[in-house]
Amino acid sequence: QVQLVESGGGLVQPGGSLRLSCAAPGIFFNLYMMGWYRQAPGKQRELVASIASGGTTNYADSVKGRFAISRDNAKKTVYLQMTSLKPDDTAVYYCNARFPSGTSNYWGQGTQVTVSS
């Protein structure tokens, strides 16, 4: 069974930074599109950022210029560096691994990020 293991969430003050990590040891990581999604209470899950196998990135408008997604294929790990955090960024953040053809799609268990003073 494929597992995506997330870490790095927590409580941070507005304006602070956090880095999320997601390890995916059980997949051919190099071939997968990796993404971070988030879901706030009462809201739908939304895409935050994604990074293709070739390194092309995509960001939600709400996080452009503040968040950066990266991947280390040797470590089979994807990262989300979050800076200038706002209370609106409070959510459970989920890691996603999707094979380009759509035949495989995996989710992490989620990690809570809370931005509050």
Secondary structure, 3 states (H helix, E strand, C coil): CCCCEEECCEEECCCCCEEEEEECCCCCHHHCEEEEEEECCCCCCEEEEEECCCCCEEECHHHCCCEEEEEECCCCEEEEEECCCCHHHCEEEEEEEECCCCCCEEECCCEEEEECC
